[in-house]
Amino acid sequence: MQQLIDRIAAIPLSEVTFEKVIAPLGLIENDAPITPILAVNFLRFVSIDETLRRASEDSKARWANSQVTGHITPEIIQRIGAVYKNTDHYKLEPEDRRLLHGLYHAFYPNGRLLSATAQLRFQEIDARLNELDITFMRNVNDAVPQCLFTRDALWGVPEAILDQCEITSVGNENARRYVVHADSPQGLAVLSYAKLEATRREVALAKSRKCPTNLPIVAEAIHLRHEIAQLMGYPNYAAYALQGTMARTPGRAHQFLACLRDRLLPQGQAELDRLKAFKRKARAGLGDTCVSSDDTIYAWDLAFIIGYATSPPPDESNDLDTIRHYFPAGRVLRGMLRVFQTLLGLKFVPNKRAPVWHPEVQTWEVWESQGSGSTFLGHVYFDLFPRRHKYHHTACFKLRQGSRLPDGTYSTPACAIVANFPRSTAAHTPAFLSQSDISDLFHEMGHAMHNICSQTQYARFHGTNVEDDFCEAPSQLMESWPRQRTILRHLSCHYQTGQPIPDALLDVVLAMPDHWVGLDILQKVSFGLFDQYIHTLPDGPRVDFNAVWSGIKDGVALIRDSEPETPIWPVASSSFLFGQHEAGYYGFLWSQVYAAAMFHERFKKEGITNPRVGLEYRNKILKYGGSRDGMDMLTDFLGRSPEMRPFINKTLGLDGTATTNESSNRK
């Protein structure tokens, strides 16, 4: 590699071309040891071995620092600039053109070359931000907020859940305490079922008080990001981070969030009023020790009062646990794979001999089923159940990126879906998935298929390496499948009888309208507004981020995390502030607009398992990864520019006044 770099650096400026400079740099990226680095870095999120997790963190830091000070020398940067200025960009292939633009803008922000002093400071800040990112995520993953409860304090929690909890002592009933990890499925169950408000409140506050040592890390990171933006010629970090996205500017991102806030606040307030009525109903039935007389809706109220006030009659046919028994995890996984096989023209083959990081991990090979059907496309790993020190959320991690290697062969991709679904609660009984769990699984599989089905020349554009505010669209699209009758029936199989879910129970599942879509979206809007606010701050006196968080969340999301006088620090465990998501949370909602357009305007109209539409989606969206502009791919697949109307009308259930101008303004 160094010999090639030296040859590029020696090319006279008058002779530089795309083929002599830019294409070789792209192939160097493809051939770099990214594959082992991705896999090694991944281990810090899933390994049970602390030594291995720390080694993984160290490798990430070393790799990131080597990239900051790596093979791009001043001579190389000078030649990148010369190619950019002397090349007819529109004669290049689209992916080549994006490579040229990406390399140029990395070193010529706003069209100007950074001074040597600025480049050095940039490298210093970037290295420090990488250290902060590693430390922040380590603290979040290692933190295990525990609550100790007597059996009486857990009144209402199903025995099957309690059986999964550790017990601090055995024998002396007065000394027995159940250990509830606030971030675990058991913690979520306590918030849903525990009848005593004090119990639910303790779990909710434990979740909001994780990782206080992360607070100074957040403050330092925000300060350094602003300094980077200034070095690169931007007024704030959001302006720097949003270059190259579909939103383009913080102003457009904020306008989008403000529009959603204003449209949804009336609906959210109506939902809040219903919740307050539910709270009064629960208080009347259970008393003040279970539900306080305070009319405010707190985080520890939400799941419990909804469940209490809307629980079905004590009829076996309407029991949600009975419904869950039709969705054992293994059956759902296999059924989901069959859906993707049909839709995208693929074949999934289990590989039980593949090396894995934990015995519970499943490995599946993905093969092409179209044509000869003999083309191997990649691997997908499934790590679905919780354990100590594992990543706490649900995500799809890249382990290997696809790209064309210098010898002409193609490096096939691999990715891992990591989740924390509830384990089996009894011997000889499988783990069961809720409707929310199934939706999450389809979501992450959408990311996995984006990586597996992508065929790009350069690794930097492979799979989900698209505009940040388009990245979630393929995964959010797939959430619509487990909301369809035919798909739910296909996924179901009673764990004892082997029978599919009966129509009567299926009607119950499909009749569970999302009464709280307004509050759900408003919470995401509040996160997005907070993210934009802290990343558009001018450099000045340090800000109390938790106070800002509470102010925005209380006014927009409407559900309070705690009483005003109760100290909490949710910012310290908000992972969306790190991991290259910073200033980009709005994208989770922005991309939902595109997901709704693709589903309702193509799949819903032409068939949700229609292989013709599925293959067109694969070949016009997934195949290109980030090698084409997201709006161009969407327009090609939809036949016109996407509109906001399907998102407003179908996803949010609002009266639609959206126009095509709303989509064109985003381009």
N, C-alpha and C positions, 0 to 999 in steps of 0.2 A: 504493500500500500504506500509506503513512504517513497519508494522509487517513482510511483505514478504521481504522487503529490509534487515531487521535485521536478518531474518533467512538465507538469502543468505550470508550475511557478516559473519555469525557464522559457515559456513561450513568449515571444515578443508581443507587446500589446497590439501592434499593428496586424498580428496574425491570429488573434484569438477568435474562436467561433464557438457556437453551442456544442458542436461535436467534439472539439478539442478540450473544452473546459467544463461545461455544465454537465453533459452526459456522463463523463467519467466520475465527476463528484457524486452524481446520483447513484452510480453503480458502486462506488466506495461505501456509501451509506448502506446499500443493500448487502454488501459483503462483510460489513463490520460485524463484530461478535455480538449483535443485538440479541440473537435468539437465546444464548445461555444467560445473558444479563436479565432479560425479561423474566425467565423462569426462576433465576436465583432471587431476583428482587421480590417475586411473588411469594416466596417462602416466608417472608416476614409477616404475611397476613394469615397463614394457614398452618405453619409448623407447630407441633407440640413441644419441640426441642428449643429451649431458650437460647442455647448456644448457637443453634442454626439461625434463629430469628435475628440475633444480633449480628451474625456474620452476613446475613442477607442485607441488613441495614447498612453495614459497612461497605458492602459491594455496591449498593446504590449510590452512596456518597462518593466513592472512588470513581465510579463510572461517570456520574454527573460532572464531577470536577474535570475528568479527562476530556469530556465533550466541550466544556467551556474553554479549555486551553488546548484543544486538540489540533487537528491537521489544518485548520483554516488559518493560514498565516497572512500577514499584510499583503504579500505578493499575490496570494490566491484571491483575497478580497478585491484587490485592484483589478484583477482579470475578470472577476465576476461582474464588476461595474462596467468594464469595457464591453463585455459581451452584451449586457443589458442595453447599453446605449447604442450599439452598432448592429443590432439584430432586428430584422423585421419579425416582430413577435407573432404576427398572424400567419406566417408561413410555417410556424412550428405546429406540431401535433398538440392537442389540448393539454395532455399530461406533461409534455416537455415544456410548454409555456408556463404551466403552473409551477414546475420545478424551478425554472429561471426566475420567476417572480418571487417565489419563496426564498431562494438563496439571496437574491438581491435585497429584498426588504429586511432580511435578517441583519444585514450589515450596513444598509443605507436607509435608516429610518427617515421617513419624510423626504427621501431622495438625497440625503446628505451623508457623507462618511463620518463616522464617529472619530474623534481625535484619539490619539494613542492613550492619553490620560483617561478619557471617558471609557475607552474599551477596557482598560485595566480595572477601573472602578466597577464597570458592569460585571466583569468576571468575579470580582470580590463579592459583590452583592448577590449574584446568582448562586455562588457557592454557599453563602450564608443562608439564603432562602431555602436551598436544598437541605441544609442541616436542620433548619426550623421545621420544614415539612416532615422530615423523618422523625424528629422528636415529637412533634404534635401527634402524628398518627400512632407512634409507639405508645404514647401516654393514653390515647383513646382505646387502643386495642388491649392494653394491659390492665386498664382500670376495670375493677370488678365491684361496682357499688352493691354492697350487701345489706340486707335488712333481716333482722332476726325477729321472729314472731312466735308467740304461743299458738297452740291449736285453736284456742278461742278467738284469737285475733284474726284468724283466717276463716272465720265463719262464712260460709257461702262458697268457698273455693272447692271445686270438685276433688274428691279423693284421688282421682287419677292424676291430677296435677300435683297434689301434695306428695304422692308416691315418688315423684321425680326430684323432690327437694332434698338437699342434705339435711341431716339432723345433728345438732351440736352435741347431744348426749343421748344415751340410750338407757332405759331402765327407770330412772327417776322422772316420773311424769311432770313434776313441778319444774324440773330443770330442762326439759326438752324444748328446744327452739328449732323451728324450721328456718333454714337459710334460703332466702329468696334473692336471687340476683336480679337487680332491677332491669337490666338490659336483656334478660333472657325471655324465652317464651313463657316461663313460669311467672316472670314479672308482669308480662302483658296479661296473663290470666288473672293475676291478683287484681289488676286494675279493672278487669271486666267483671269479676265475680265476688270479690271480697265485699261484704256488706258494711263493715265498719269503715266510716270515712277516714278515721285516723290511720288505718292500715293502708288504704289506697293513697292517701296523702304522703305517707312516708316513702312509699315506692316512687311516686312521681317526683318528689323532691330529690330523692337519691339520684334519679336520672338527670335532673337539672343541676346537680352539684358535682358532676364528674370533673376530674382533671383540673383543679384550680391552678396547678402549675402551668397550664397552657395559656392562662390569661396574658402574662407578659410575652409569650411567644406570639400570640395574635397581634399584640400592640407593635412589637418589633417588625413583624412581617408586613403589616399595613404601612408602616413608615418606610421600610426598604422598597416596597413595591412602588410607592409614590416617587421615591428617588430614582428608581429605574425609569419610570415614565418620563421624568424630567430630563434624564440623560438622553433618552431617545427622542426628545422633542415633542412630547405630548403633555397636555395640561394635567392629567391625572392617570391613575393606573387603568381605570375602566376604558378610557379612550385608547390607551395602548393595547389592552387585552382584546378589545372588540374589533380591532382592525382585521379584516379578512373574514369576519363573521357575516351572517345574513343581515343582522341588525345594523352593522357598520359603526354606529355611534352609540354612546351612552344615552343621548337624548332620545333616540328611537326606542331603545330598550326600556327606558323609564316611561315613555309615552305609552308603550304597549302595556306595561304593568299598571299604570294609572288608569288606563281604559278598562282593564279587567276589574280593577278595584272598584271603580265607579259603577260599573254595570252589575257587579255581584254584591255590593254592600246591601242593597235592599233585600235581595234574596237571602243573604247571610243573616241579616237581622231577623227576617221572618223565621229562619231555621233556629236562630238563637232563642226567639220567643217560644218556639215549640219545645226546645230543650228546657227552658225555665218551667214550662208547664209540666214536663216530664219530671223535673226535679221536685216540684211540689207534690206530684202524684207519688213519687218514691218516698218522700218525707212523710206523707200521710200514711203510707203503708208500713214503713219501717221505723220511723221515729228519728229524732235529731241526732242520735249517736251514729246513725248510718248515713243520713243526709242532712247537712246543716241547714239552718234557717236562712243563711245568706243566699240571696237570689242570684249571685254571680255564678257563672259556670267556669269551673276550674279544670285544669288538665286531668285531675283525678276523678272528676265527675263524669266525664264524657262517655267513656265506654260503658260504665256501670249503669248510668241512668237510661241510656239508650236501650241497653239490654233488658233492664228491669221493666221499662215502660212499654217496650214493643215486643216482649217475649211472647211467643205463640201460646195458645192454650195447652194445657198438659195432655196433649194428644200425641201418641207415639208417631203418627204419620207426619206431624209437623215439627218433630224434635230435630233441632239443628245437629245434634250429635249423631242422630240416625242418618241424616243427610251426609255427614262427613264419612260415615262408614262405607259409603259408595265411592269414595275417592281415596283409596290407599295410594301412598306416594309412588310405589313402583308401577302400579297400573297407570297412574296419571302420566308418569314420565314416558312410559312406552307408548301410550296413546298419543301424547304430544309429538313424539318423534314420527309417528305414522302420519300425523297431520302435515308436518313439514316435508315428509317424503312426498306426499301427494301434491302438495302445493308448489314445491320448488324443484321437483324432479330429482330427488336425492335418494340415497339408500344409507341407512345407519346400521352399522355392524358392531356388536359389543367386542371389546378386546380385553379379556380378563388377565392377560399376561403383561400388559403395559405397566411399567414402573409408575407408582403413585406415591404421594406424600403422606397418605393416611389410608388404612385398610378399608375405610368406608367409601372411598372415592371410586366412582365408576368411569370407565373410559369407553368412548364410542368413536369408531372410525366413520368418516363421512365419505361416501363415494358418489360419483355421478351415475344417475340411472337413465339419463337420456343417451341416445345414440348407442354406442358400443357398451356403455355402462361400466367401463373398466378404468376410468380415471379416478385416482385417489385425490380427494380435495383437502383433507385435514383431520384433526382430532378435536373432540369436545369432551371435557372432563366435567363431572358433576360431583360437587362436594356440598351436600344439602343439609347437614344437621349440625347443631351447635356443639362447641367444645371450648374449653378454656383457652384464652389468648387468640382465638380465631377472630377474624374480621367480623364485626357485629352486624353488618347490614347484608343486603343481597346485591351481588354485582357480577359482572362478566369481566374476567381478567385476560388480557392477551399474554400468551406464553411464547408465541412465535408469529412473526408477521410474514405474510406472503410477499414475494417480490421476484423479479427476474435476476438471476445471478450472472456474473461475468461470463461463465461458460455456456450460457444460454438455457440452463435448466431453471426450473421454477421451485422456489422454496415454499413448501406448503405450510399453511398456518395452523396454529393450535390455540385453543382458549379454554378457560375454566369458568364454570358457573358456580359461584359460591353463595350459599344461602344458610339460613338458620331456622329451618322448619321444625316444628315440634316433633320430638322423638316419640317412639311407641311408648304408651303408658302402661302396658301390661305384657307379660310373657305370652308368646305365641300370637301376638296381635301386631299388625303392621302399623307404621306411622301413617297418619291420615292428614290430608291437606284441606284447608279451608278454601273458600272461593277466593279470598285475598291471596293465599299462598299460590294457588294455581295461576292467578293473574300475574303474580311476580315471576313465576317460572316461565311463562310465555314471554314476558317482557325481556328477561335476560336471554332467552333463546333467540329473540329478535336481534339482540346484539351479536350473539354467537354466529348466527347465520349471515349477518353483515360481514363478519370477519371471514367465515368459511367460503362464502360465495364470491367474495371480491377477487378480481383478477387485475392487478395493477403492475405496471412496469417498475415503479419505485415504491420502496417500503414506506416512505413517509406519507403516502397517500392510501395505504392499504386499509380496507375495512372501515372501521369507525373513525379513522383519521380524516374526518370531514369537518366542515364548519361546526364550531362548538354548539351553535343553536340549531343545528340540523341533526346532530348525533343521536338524539333520543327518538327521533321520528320513527325509524324502523322498529325500535323496541316498543314504543307506545302503540304503534299500529297493531302489533301482535296481541296486545291486551284485549282487543275486541273479540278474538276467537273464542275464549272460554266464556263469553257472555251469550253465545249462540246455542240454541236448543240442540241442534244436531251434534255440535262439538261436545257439549256436556254429556250427552248420552254416550257418545263414543269414548269419552274419558272414563266413564263410570263402570264400576264392577264391585258388587258387594263383597267384602273380604271373606265372608263365610259362605254365601250361597253362589257367588259368581254371577249373579243376575245384574243386568244394567239397572240404573235408577228408574223406578216407576214414573209414569207421567204425572201422577198426583204430586210426588215429591219434586219432580222437575218443575212443575208449575209453581211450587213454593219458592224454589231457588230463583226462578226467572221473575217472580212477583216481588222480589226484594228490591224495590227501587232505592236508588241512592238518595235518601232524603237529605243528605248533608253535603251534596256536591258543592254548594255555595261556600260553606265553611271550609271544606277541604281545599278548594282552589284558592280561597282567600288566605289560608295559611301559607300556601306556596308563594302567593303574591307578596306576603309580608317578608318571607325569606329573601325573595328577589329584590324588594325595595331596600332591605337592610344591606344586602350585598352591594347594590349599586351605591348606596349612600356612603358606606365606609370606603369604597374605592374611588369616590369622586371628591373626597375631602381634600381641601388644600393642606399643605404641610404647615402645621402650627401646633398649638397646645394639644396634648394628648386628650382623646375623647373617652368618656366612660361608655365602652361599647355595650355593656349589659344594660345600661340605662336607655341607650338608643334602641337596643333590641326590644326591651319591654315597651317602650313608647310606640314603636311601629307595630309590634305584634298585637298589643292591646287594642290599638285603634283600627287595625285592618283585619286581623284574624278573629278578633272578638272573644276568643277563649283565653283566659288568663293562665299563665304558668304557675303563679303563686299569688298570695296576698301581697300588697305593696310593701309591707314592712318585713317580709320574709326574704332574706338574701338568697339568691340563686345566681348561677353563672352559666347558662346554657351555651353561651358563645364558646366556652372552653372546650366543648365537645362537638361543635358544629363542623363536621368533616367537609362540608361543601366550601368552606373557606380555604381549604388546602387541596392538594392533589391535582393541581392544574385546573380546578373548577372556579377559582376565584374570579369575581366579577362576571361570572357566567351562569348564575343560578336561574336567571330569567329564561335561559334557553330550555329548561325543562317544560315551561309553559309554551314558549314560542314554537317549539317543535310539535307540541300537541295539535296546533293548528294544522300542520302538514299531515300528521298522522290521521286526523279526522277526515281531511280532504281525501287522502288515498283510500281510506276504508269505505266511506260512504259514497264516493263518486266512482269507484271502480269495483271493489270486492263485494260490497253490499248489493250493488246493482247487477253484477255479472256472475256472482257466485263465490261464496267464501272458500270453497275448496276447488274452484275452477282452475285447473292446471294451466290453462292458456293465460289467464290473468296473472297467476303466480309466476310463471316463467317470464312474462313480460316485466313484472316487478323485479324479478331477479336480474334480468338482463338490462334494465333501464335504471335501476336504483342501486341494488346491492353490488353488481358487478364492478361498477366504476369506483367504489370507495369514495375517496376525496379527490380523484383525478379530474372530476368535472365540477362545475359550480352546482351547488345544491338546487338552486332555483331552476337551472336549465334541466336537470334531471327530473324534477317534479313536473315541469311544464311538458316535458316529453312523455312522461307516464300518464299524466292527467289529460293531455290534449289541450291544455290552456293553463294560465297562471292559477295557482291555488287561491281559493277564497277563504275568508274567515267564517263564512256562514255555517258550514257543517259543524265546526267547533262550537259556535254560539248556540245553534239550534239543537244539535244532536247530543254533543258532549255535555254542555251546560244546561240544556233544556230551557233556554231563554228565548223570548220572542226575537227573531232575527231582524236586525236592521243593518247588518253588515253588508258592505258593498264590495265590488271588485277593487275599488280604490284601496281598500285596506290591504290587499295582497300586493298591489303594485307599489305601494308606499314602502313595503318591506324589502323590495328587491335591491 
